Amino acid sequence: MDSIDEILGELPLPPHVTAEDVSFAVKAVTVHAAERWPDGPRCRNDRAPHPCRLHRWGRRVLDQRGLTDRQIRSLIAEQKAPQR
């Protein structure tokens, strides 16, 4: 865990996860995906050690909503698909 993470702690989860929260969480997981770096995986967006705070928050929201890994991968694929 990055030292800033130790200072700031985890982002709080919403009390009730709504469809809008799920949308934000998918965006967070997609934007804050891992990239390979010589010193290990880092966040594509902010270069923090992966998983960064926003990626972890997004996964926790999706887990709290009860989504499976397969459902999460499907939502991420939809997010990445080009808009028509």
Residue pairs with C-beta under 8 A, 6 or more apart in sequence:
1 49
2 48
2 49
2 52
4 48
5 48
5 52
5 53
8 53
10 53
10 56
10 57
10 60
11 53
11 54
11 56
11 57
13 57
13 60
13 61
13 64
14 21
14 61
17 61
17 64
17 65
21 61
21 65
22 61
22 62
22 65
22 67
22 75
24 58
24 61
25 57
25 58
25 59
25 61
25 62
25 65
26 58
26 62
26 72
26 75
26 76
26 79
27 58
27 79
28 54
28 55
28 57
28 58
29 55
29 58
29 59
29 62
29 72
29 76
30 76
30 79
30 80
31 44
31 45
31 54
32 43
32 44
32 45
32 46
32 50
32 51
32 52
32 54
32 55
32 58
33 43
33 44
33 50
33 55
34 41
34 42
34 43
34 44
34 50
34 51
35 41
35 42
35 43
35 44
35 50
37 47
40 49
40 50
41 49
41 50
42 48
42 49
42 50
43 49
43 50
43 51
43 52
43 54
43 55
45 52
45 54
46 52
51 59
59 72
62 72
62 75
67 75
